[in-house]
Amino acid sequence: MPTWVWMVVQNRDRAAASLQQAVARGGAEAAEFGRIWLAERQAVVDRVGTSYGVDLP
């Protein structure tokens, strides 16, 4: 599997960490943006995993 695939996973993980920070700070607008960003990153991980026939973490 190409190494760029793991970069996709790292992007998703960074989005999750950013969302946790926004929620901890209590920023509703930032948290909502974080949820949207995380959902988009997760969709990319799912598509990549499907196209390679693997379950990515």
mmCIF file of the N, C-alpha and C atoms, coordinates in Angstrom:
data_MODEL
# 
_entry.id   MODEL 
# 
loop_
_atom_site.group_PDB 
_atom_site.id 
_atom_site.type_symbol 
_atom_site.label_atom_id 
_atom_site.label_alt_id 
_atom_site.label_comp_id 
_atom_site.label_asym_id 
_atom_site.label_entity_id 
_atom_site.label_seq_id 
_atom_site.pdbx_PDB_ins_code 
_atom_site.Cartn_x 
_atom_site.Cartn_y 
_atom_site.Cartn_z 
_atom_site.occupancy 
_atom_site.B_iso_or_equiv 
_atom_site.pdbx_formal_charge 
_atom_site.auth_seq_id 
_atom_site.auth_comp_id 
_atom_site.auth_asym_id 
_atom_site.auth_atom_id 
_atom_site.pdbx_PDB_model_num 
ATOM 1   N N  . MET A 1 1  ? 0.842   -1.164 0.000  1.00 0.00 ? 1  MET A N  1 
ATOM 2   C CA . MET A 1 1  ? 0.000   0.000  0.000  1.00 0.00 ? 1  MET A CA 1 
ATOM 3   C C  . MET A 1 1  ? 0.898   1.242  0.000  1.00 0.00 ? 1  MET A C  1 
ATOM 4   N N  . PRO A 1 2  ? 0.550   2.241  -0.784 1.00 0.00 ? 2  PRO A N  1 
ATOM 5   C CA . PRO A 1 2  ? 1.377   3.451  -0.864 1.00 0.00 ? 2  PRO A CA 1 
ATOM 6   C C  . PRO A 1 2  ? 1.448   4.186  0.480  1.00 0.00 ? 2  PRO A C  1 
ATOM 7   N N  . THR A 1 3  ? 2.553   4.874  0.695  1.00 0.00 ? 3  THR A N  1 
ATOM 8   C CA . THR A 1 3  ? 2.724   5.592  1.961  1.00 0.00 ? 3  THR A CA 1 
ATOM 9   C C  . THR A 1 3  ? 1.758   6.765  2.098  1.00 0.00 ? 3  THR A C  1 
ATOM 10  N N  . TRP A 1 4  ? 1.276   7.310  0.993  1.00 0.00 ? 4  TRP A N  1 
ATOM 11  C CA . TRP A 1 4  ? 0.354   8.438  1.089  1.00 0.00 ? 4  TRP A CA 1 
ATOM 12  C C  . TRP A 1 4  ? -0.940  8.031  1.770  1.00 0.00 ? 4  TRP A C  1 
ATOM 13  N N  . VAL A 1 5  ? -1.262  6.741  1.739  1.00 0.00 ? 5  VAL A N  1 
ATOM 14  C CA . VAL A 1 5  ? -2.483  6.275  2.398  1.00 0.00 ? 5  VAL A CA 1 
ATOM 15  C C  . VAL A 1 5  ? -2.400  6.563  3.899  1.00 0.00 ? 5  VAL A C  1 
ATOM 16  N N  . TRP A 1 6  ? -1.228  6.360  4.479  1.00 0.00 ? 6  TRP A N  1 
ATOM 17  C CA . TRP A 1 6  ? -1.075  6.613  5.913  1.00 0.00 ? 6  TRP A CA 1 
ATOM 18  C C  . TRP A 1 6  ? -1.139  8.101  6.221  1.00 0.00 ? 6  TRP A C  1 
ATOM 19  N N  . MET A 1 7  ? -0.814  8.928  5.253  1.00 0.00 ? 7  MET A N  1 
ATOM 20  C CA . MET A 1 7  ? -0.960  10.373 5.439  1.00 0.00 ? 7  MET A CA 1 
ATOM 21  C C  . MET A 1 7  ? -2.441  10.741 5.553  1.00 0.00 ? 7  MET A C  1 
ATOM 22  N N  . VAL A 1 8  ? -3.285  10.031 4.815  1.00 0.00 ? 8  VAL A N  1 
ATOM 23  C CA . VAL A 1 8  ? -4.731  10.242 4.895  1.00 0.00 ? 8  VAL A CA 1 
ATOM 24  C C  . VAL A 1 8  ? -5.212  9.922  6.309  1.00 0.00 ? 8  VAL A C  1 
ATOM 25  N N  . VAL A 1 9  ? -4.713  8.819  6.861  1.00 0.00 ? 9  VAL A N  1 
ATOM 26  C CA . VAL A 1 9  ? -5.088  8.429  8.216  1.00 0.00 ? 9  VAL A CA 1 
ATOM 27  C C  . VAL A 1 9  ? -4.594  9.472  9.228  1.00 0.00 ? 9  VAL A C  1 
ATOM 28  N N  . GLN A 1 10 ? -3.378  9.965  9.040  1.00 0.00 ? 10 GLN A N  1 
ATOM 29  C CA . GLN A 1 10 ? -2.844  10.979 9.948  1.00 0.00 ? 10 GLN A CA 1 
ATOM 30  C C  . GLN A 1 10 ? -3.664  12.267 9.885  1.00 0.00 ? 10 GLN A C  1 
ATOM 31  N N  . ASN A 1 11 ? -4.116  12.637 8.696  1.00 0.00 ? 11 ASN A N  1 
ATOM 32  C CA . ASN A 1 11 ? -4.963  13.828 8.559  1.00 0.00 ? 11 ASN A CA 1 
ATOM 33  C C  . ASN A 1 11 ? -6.254  13.658 9.350  1.00 0.00 ? 11 ASN A C  1 
ATOM 34  N N  . ARG A 1 12 ? -6.840  12.469 9.284  1.00 0.00 ? 12 ARG A N  1 
ATOM 35  C CA . ARG A 1 12 ? -8.059  12.189 10.048 1.00 0.00 ? 12 ARG A CA 1 
ATOM 36  C C  . ARG A 1 12 ? -7.774  12.279 11.544 1.00 0.00 ? 12 ARG A C  1 
ATOM 37  N N  . ASP A 1 13 ? -6.639  11.733 11.973 1.00 0.00 ? 13 ASP A N  1 
ATOM 38  C CA . ASP A 1 13 ? -6.291  11.765 13.394 1.00 0.00 ? 13 ASP A CA 1 
ATOM 39  C C  . ASP A 1 13 ? -6.066  13.199 13.874 1.00 0.00 ? 13 ASP A C  1 
ATOM 40  N N  . ARG A 1 14 ? -5.453  14.024 13.032 1.00 0.00 ? 14 ARG A N  1 
ATOM 41  C CA . ARG A 1 14 ? -5.257  15.432 13.390 1.00 0.00 ? 14 ARG A CA 1 
ATOM 42  C C  . ARG A 1 14 ? -6.593  16.162 13.492 1.00 0.00 ? 14 ARG A C  1 
ATOM 43  N N  . ALA A 1 15 ? -7.520  15.817 12.616 1.00 0.00 ? 15 ALA A N  1 
ATOM 44  C CA . ALA A 1 15 ? -8.848  16.428 12.675 1.00 0.00 ? 15 ALA A CA 1 
ATOM 45  C C  . ALA A 1 15 ? -9.545  16.054 13.979 1.00 0.00 ? 15 ALA A C  1 
ATOM 46  N N  . ALA A 1 16 ? -9.399  14.810 14.398 1.00 0.00 ? 16 ALA A N  1 
ATOM 47  C CA . ALA A 1 16 ? -10.012 14.364 15.650 1.00 0.00 ? 16 ALA A CA 1 
ATOM 48  C C  . ALA A 1 16 ? -9.405  15.100 16.843 1.00 0.00 ? 16 ALA A C  1 
ATOM 49  N N  . ALA A 1 17 ? -8.094  15.270 16.842 1.00 0.00 ? 17 ALA A N  1 
ATOM 50  C CA . ALA A 1 17 ? -7.425  15.981 17.934 1.00 0.00 ? 17 ALA A CA 1 
ATOM 51  C C  . ALA A 1 17 ? -7.861  17.450 17.967 1.00 0.00 ? 17 ALA A C  1 
ATOM 52  N N  . SER A 1 18 ? -7.982  18.049 16.805 1.00 0.00 ? 18 SER A N  1 
ATOM 53  C CA . SER A 1 18 ? -8.414  19.441 16.726 1.00 0.00 ? 18 SER A CA 1 
ATOM 54  C C  . SER A 1 18 ? -9.831  19.597 17.262 1.00 0.00 ? 18 SER A C  1 
ATOM 55  N N  . LEU A 1 19 ? -10.694 18.650 16.951 1.00 0.00 ? 19 LEU A N  1 
ATOM 56  C CA . LEU A 1 19 ? -12.068 18.688 17.451 1.00 0.00 ? 19 LEU A CA 1 
ATOM 57  C C  . LEU A 1 19 ? -12.081 18.578 18.971 1.00 0.00 ? 19 LEU A C  1 
ATOM 58  N N  . GLN A 1 20 ? -11.286 17.688 19.532 1.00 0.00 ? 20 GLN A N  1 
ATOM 59  C CA . GLN A 1 20 ? -11.229 17.532 20.989 1.00 0.00 ? 20 GLN A CA 1 
ATOM 60  C C  . GLN A 1 20 ? -10.781 18.836 21.652 1.00 0.00 ? 20 GLN A C  1 
ATOM 61  N N  . GLN A 1 21 ? -9.807  19.499 21.055 1.00 0.00 ? 21 GLN A N  1 
ATOM 62  C CA . GLN A 1 21 ? -9.330  20.765 21.612 1.00 0.00 ? 21 GLN A CA 1 
ATOM 63  C C  . GLN A 1 21 ? -10.409 21.838 21.554 1.00 0.00 ? 21 GLN A C  1 
ATOM 64  N N  . ALA A 1 22 ? -11.135 21.888 20.456 1.00 0.00 ? 22 ALA A N  1 
ATOM 65  C CA . ALA A 1 22 ? -12.192 22.891 20.306 1.00 0.00 ? 22 ALA A CA 1 
ATOM 66  C C  . ALA A 1 22 ? -13.309 22.656 21.319 1.00 0.00 ? 22 ALA A C  1 
ATOM 67  N N  . VAL A 1 23 ? -13.664 21.418 21.522 1.00 0.00 ? 23 VAL A N  1 
ATOM 68  C CA . VAL A 1 23 ? -14.703 21.086 22.497 1.00 0.00 ? 23 VAL A CA 1 
ATOM 69  C C  . VAL A 1 23 ? -14.225 21.449 23.905 1.00 0.00 ? 23 VAL A C  1 
ATOM 70  N N  . ALA A 1 24 ? -12.964 21.132 24.214 1.00 0.00 ? 24 ALA A N  1 
ATOM 71  C CA . ALA A 1 24 ? -12.416 21.441 25.532 1.00 0.00 ? 24 ALA A CA 1 
ATOM 72  C C  . ALA A 1 24 ? -12.397 22.947 25.804 1.00 0.00 ? 24 ALA A C  1 
ATOM 73  N N  . ARG A 1 25 ? -12.154 23.744 24.772 1.00 0.00 ? 25 ARG A N  1 
ATOM 74  C CA . ARG A 1 25 ? -12.138 25.201 24.927 1.00 0.00 ? 25 ARG A CA 1 
ATOM 75  C C  . ARG A 1 25 ? -13.547 25.777 25.001 1.00 0.00 ? 25 ARG A C  1 
ATOM 76  N N  . GLY A 1 26 ? -14.526 24.984 24.598 1.00 0.00 ? 26 GLY A N  1 
ATOM 77  C CA . GLY A 1 26 ? -15.909 25.451 24.647 1.00 0.00 ? 26 GLY A CA 1 
ATOM 78  C C  . GLY A 1 26 ? -16.322 26.301 23.469 1.00 0.00 ? 26 GLY A C  1 
ATOM 79  N N  . GLY A 1 27 ? -15.542 26.285 22.409 1.00 0.00 ? 27 GLY A N  1 
ATOM 80  C CA . GLY A 1 27 ? -15.876 27.069 21.227 1.00 0.00 ? 27 GLY A CA 1 
ATOM 81  C C  . GLY A 1 27 ? -16.871 26.327 20.348 1.00 0.00 ? 27 GLY A C  1 
ATOM 82  N N  . ALA A 1 28 ? -18.125 26.706 20.416 1.00 0.00 ? 28 ALA A N  1 
ATOM 83  C CA . ALA A 1 28 ? -19.182 26.010 19.672 1.00 0.00 ? 28 ALA A CA 1 
ATOM 84  C C  . ALA A 1 28 ? -18.952 26.061 18.168 1.00 0.00 ? 28 ALA A C  1 
ATOM 85  N N  . GLU A 1 29 ? -18.589 27.229 17.662 1.00 0.00 ? 29 GLU A N  1 
ATOM 86  C CA . GLU A 1 29 ? -18.378 27.372 16.219 1.00 0.00 ? 29 GLU A CA 1 
ATOM 87  C C  . GLU A 1 29 ? -17.179 26.548 15.766 1.00 0.00 ? 29 GLU A C  1 
ATOM 88  N N  . ALA A 1 30 ? -16.097 26.599 16.527 1.00 0.00 ? 30 ALA A N  1 
ATOM 89  C CA . ALA A 1 30 ? -14.903 25.822 16.191 1.00 0.00 ? 30 ALA A CA 1 
ATOM 90  C C  . ALA A 1 30 ? -15.185 24.327 16.294 1.00 0.00 ? 30 ALA A C  1 
ATOM 91  N N  . ALA A 1 31 ? -15.972 23.936 17.288 1.00 0.00 ? 31 ALA A N  1 
ATOM 92  C CA . ALA A 1 31 ? -16.315 22.520 17.447 1.00 0.00 ? 31 ALA A CA 1 
ATOM 93  C C  . ALA A 1 31 ? -17.154 22.035 16.265 1.00 0.00 ? 31 ALA A C  1 
ATOM 94  N N  . GLU A 1 32 ? -18.090 22.856 15.816 1.00 0.00 ? 32 GLU A N  1 
ATOM 95  C CA . GLU A 1 32 ? -18.916 22.466 14.666 1.00 0.00 ? 32 GLU A CA 1 
ATOM 96  C C  . GLU A 1 32 ? -18.058 22.326 13.414 1.00 0.00 ? 32 GLU A C  1 
ATOM 97  N N  . PHE A 1 33 ? -17.149 23.278 13.196 1.00 0.00 ? 33 PHE A N  1 
ATOM 98  C CA . PHE A 1 33 ? -16.237 23.179 12.064 1.00 0.00 ? 33 PHE A CA 1 
ATOM 99  C C  . PHE A 1 33 ? -15.397 21.907 12.189 1.00 0.00 ? 33 PHE A C  1 
ATOM 100 N N  . GLY A 1 34 ? -14.922 21.610 13.402 1.00 0.00 ? 34 GLY A N  1 
ATOM 101 C CA . GLY A 1 34 ? -14.124 20.409 13.643 1.00 0.00 ? 34 GLY A CA 1 
ATOM 102 C C  . GLY A 1 34 ? -14.888 19.137 13.322 1.00 0.00 ? 34 GLY A C  1 
ATOM 103 N N  . ARG A 1 35 ? -16.165 19.106 13.683 1.00 0.00 ? 35 ARG A N  1 
ATOM 104 C CA . ARG A 1 35 ? -16.987 17.921 13.378 1.00 0.00 ? 35 ARG A CA 1 
ATOM 105 C C  . ARG A 1 35 ? -17.126 17.721 11.867 1.00 0.00 ? 35 ARG A C  1 
ATOM 106 N N  . ILE A 1 36 ? -17.336 18.807 11.158 1.00 0.00 ? 36 ILE A N  1 
ATOM 107 C CA . ILE A 1 36 ? -17.465 18.732 9.701  1.00 0.00 ? 36 ILE A CA 1 
ATOM 108 C C  . ILE A 1 36 ? -16.147 18.278 9.084  1.00 0.00 ? 36 ILE A C  1 
ATOM 109 N N  . TRP A 1 37 ? -15.046 18.866 9.537  1.00 0.00 ? 37 TRP A N  1 
ATOM 110 C CA . TRP A 1 37 ? -13.726 18.519 9.014  1.00 0.00 ? 37 TRP A CA 1 
ATOM 111 C C  . TRP A 1 37 ? -13.407 17.053 9.298  1.00 0.00 ? 37 TRP A C  1 
ATOM 112 N N  . LEU A 1 38 ? -13.714 16.602 10.508 1.00 0.00 ? 38 LEU A N  1 
ATOM 113 C CA . LEU A 1 38 ? -13.464 15.203 10.867 1.00 0.00 ? 38 LEU A CA 1 
ATOM 114 C C  . LEU A 1 38 ? -14.311 14.271 10.002 1.00 0.00 ? 38 LEU A C  1 
ATOM 115 N N  . ALA A 1 39 ? -15.559 14.607 9.785  1.00 0.00 ? 39 ALA A N  1 
ATOM 116 C CA . ALA A 1 39 ? -16.424 13.769 8.951  1.00 0.00 ? 39 ALA A CA 1 
ATOM 117 C C  . ALA A 1 39 ? -15.893 13.671 7.526  1.00 0.00 ? 39 ALA A C  1 
ATOM 118 N N  . GLU A 1 40 ? -15.396 14.791 6.997  1.00 0.00 ? 40 GLU A N  1 
ATOM 119 C CA . GLU A 1 40 ? -14.822 14.773 5.649  1.00 0.00 ? 40 GLU A CA 1 
ATOM 120 C C  . GLU A 1 40 ? -13.558 13.908 5.599  1.00 0.00 ? 40 GLU A C  1 
ATOM 121 N N  . ARG A 1 41 ? -12.701 14.055 6.597  1.00 0.00 ? 41 ARG A N  1 
ATOM 122 C CA . ARG A 1 41 ? -11.456 13.245 6.644  1.00 0.00 ? 41 ARG A CA 1 
ATOM 123 C C  . ARG A 1 41 ? -11.791 11.765 6.800  1.00 0.00 ? 41 ARG A C  1 
ATOM 124 N N  . GLN A 1 42 ? -12.803 11.432 7.611  1.00 0.00 ? 42 GLN A N  1 
ATOM 125 C CA . GLN A 1 42 ? -13.187 10.037 7.791  1.00 0.00 ? 42 GLN A CA 1 
ATOM 126 C C  . GLN A 1 42 ? -13.740 9.471  6.489  1.00 0.00 ? 42 GLN A C  1 
ATOM 127 N N  . ALA A 1 43 ? -14.482 10.266 5.742  1.00 0.00 ? 43 ALA A N  1 
ATOM 128 C CA . ALA A 1 43 ? -15.019 9.806  4.459  1.00 0.00 ? 43 ALA A CA 1 
ATOM 129 C C  . ALA A 1 43 ? -13.882 9.477  3.490  1.00 0.00 ? 43 ALA A C  1 
ATOM 130 N N  . VAL A 1 44 ? -12.833 10.301 3.501  1.00 0.00 ? 44 VAL A N  1 
ATOM 131 C CA . VAL A 1 44 ? -11.676 10.023 2.645  1.00 0.00 ? 44 VAL A CA 1 
ATOM 132 C C  . VAL A 1 44 ? -11.005 8.718  3.066  1.00 0.00 ? 44 VAL A C  1 
ATOM 133 N N  . VAL A 1 45 ? -10.818 8.522  4.377  1.00 0.00 ? 45 VAL A N  1 
ATOM 134 C CA . VAL A 1 45 ? -10.211 7.277  4.875  1.00 0.00 ? 45 VAL A CA 1 
ATOM 135 C C  . VAL A 1 45 ? -11.050 6.083  4.434  1.00 0.00 ? 45 VAL A C  1 
ATOM 136 N N  . ASP A 1 46 ? -12.368 6.196  4.550  1.00 0.00 ? 46 ASP A N  1 
ATOM 137 C CA . ASP A 1 46 ? -13.246 5.098  4.153  1.00 0.00 ? 46 ASP A CA 1 
ATOM 138 C C  . ASP A 1 46 ? -13.133 4.791  2.660  1.00 0.00 ? 46 ASP A C  1 
ATOM 139 N N  . ARG A 1 47 ? -13.108 5.841  1.831  1.00 0.00 ? 47 ARG A N  1 
ATOM 140 C CA . ARG A 1 47 ? -12.991 5.631  0.383  1.00 0.00 ? 47 ARG A CA 1 
ATOM 141 C C  . ARG A 1 47 ? -11.669 4.989  0.015  1.00 0.00 ? 47 ARG A C  1 
ATOM 142 N N  . VAL A 1 48 ? -10.586 5.456  0.633  1.00 0.00 ? 48 VAL A N  1 
ATOM 143 C CA . VAL A 1 48 ? -9.270  4.889  0.343  1.00 0.00 ? 48 VAL A CA 1 
ATOM 144 C C  . VAL A 1 48 ? -9.218  3.430  0.781  1.00 0.00 ? 48 VAL A C  1 
ATOM 145 N N  . GLY A 1 49 ? -9.733  3.151  1.968  1.00 0.00 ? 49 GLY A N  1 
ATOM 146 C CA . GLY A 1 49 ? -9.758  1.774  2.449  1.00 0.00 ? 49 GLY A CA 1 
ATOM 147 C C  . GLY A 1 49 ? -10.560 0.862  1.542  1.00 0.00 ? 49 GLY A C  1 
ATOM 148 N N  . THR A 1 50 ? -11.680 1.362  1.055  1.00 0.00 ? 50 THR A N  1 
ATOM 149 C CA . THR A 1 50 ? -12.519 0.575  0.145  1.00 0.00 ? 50 THR A CA 1 
ATOM 150 C C  . THR A 1 50 ? -11.808 0.325  -1.179 1.00 0.00 ? 50 THR A C  1 
ATOM 151 N N  . SER A 1 51 ? -11.153 1.341  -1.712 1.00 0.00 ? 51 SER A N  1 
ATOM 152 C CA . SER A 1 51 ? -10.500 1.180  -3.007 1.00 0.00 ? 51 SER A CA 1 
ATOM 153 C C  . SER A 1 51 ? -9.303  0.217  -2.927 1.00 0.00 ? 51 SER A C  1 
ATOM 154 N N  . TYR A 1 52 ? -8.671  0.137  -1.745 1.00 0.00 ? 52 TYR A N  1 
ATOM 155 C CA . TYR A 1 52 ? -7.554  -0.796 -1.575 1.00 0.00 ? 52 TYR A CA 1 
ATOM 156 C C  . TYR A 1 52 ? -7.982  -2.115 -0.941 1.00 0.00 ? 52 TYR A C  1 
ATOM 157 N N  . GLY A 1 53 ? -9.251  -2.196 -0.557 1.00 0.00 ? 53 GLY A N  1 
ATOM 158 C CA . GLY A 1 53 ? -9.774  -3.420 0.038  1.00 0.00 ? 53 GLY A CA 1 
ATOM 159 C C  . GLY A 1 53 ? -9.186  -3.728 1.398  1.00 0.00 ? 53 GLY A C  1 
ATOM 160 N N  . VAL A 1 54 ? -8.927  -2.684 2.179  1.00 0.00 ? 54 VAL A N  1 
ATOM 161 C CA . VAL A 1 54 ? -8.379  -2.879 3.532  1.00 0.00 ? 54 VAL A CA 1 
ATOM 162 C C  . VAL A 1 54 ? -9.176  -2.045 4.532  1.00 0.00 ? 54 VAL A C  1 
ATOM 163 N N  . ASP A 1 55 ? -9.124  -2.465 5.777  1.00 0.00 ? 55 ASP A N  1 
ATOM 164 C CA . ASP A 1 55 ? -9.724  -1.690 6.853  1.00 0.00 ? 55 ASP A CA 1 
ATOM 165 C C  . ASP A 1 55 ? -8.636  -0.846 7.480  1.00 0.00 ? 55 ASP A C  1 
ATOM 166 N N  . LEU A 1 56 ? -8.713  0.449  7.288  1.00 0.00 ? 56 LEU A N  1 
ATOM 167 C CA . LEU A 1 56 ? -7.735  1.357  7.866  1.00 0.00 ? 56 LEU A CA 1 
ATOM 168 C C  . LEU A 1 56 ? -8.150  1.709  9.292  1.00 0.00 ? 56 LEU A C  1 
ATOM 169 N N  . PRO A 1 57 ? -7.184  1.959  10.143 1.00 0.00 ? 57 PRO A N  1 
ATOM 170 C CA . PRO A 1 57 ? -7.524  2.281  11.544 1.00 0.00 ? 57 PRO A CA 1 
ATOM 171 C C  . PRO A 1 57 ? -8.262  3.604  11.658 1.00 0.00 ? 57 PRO A C  1 
# 
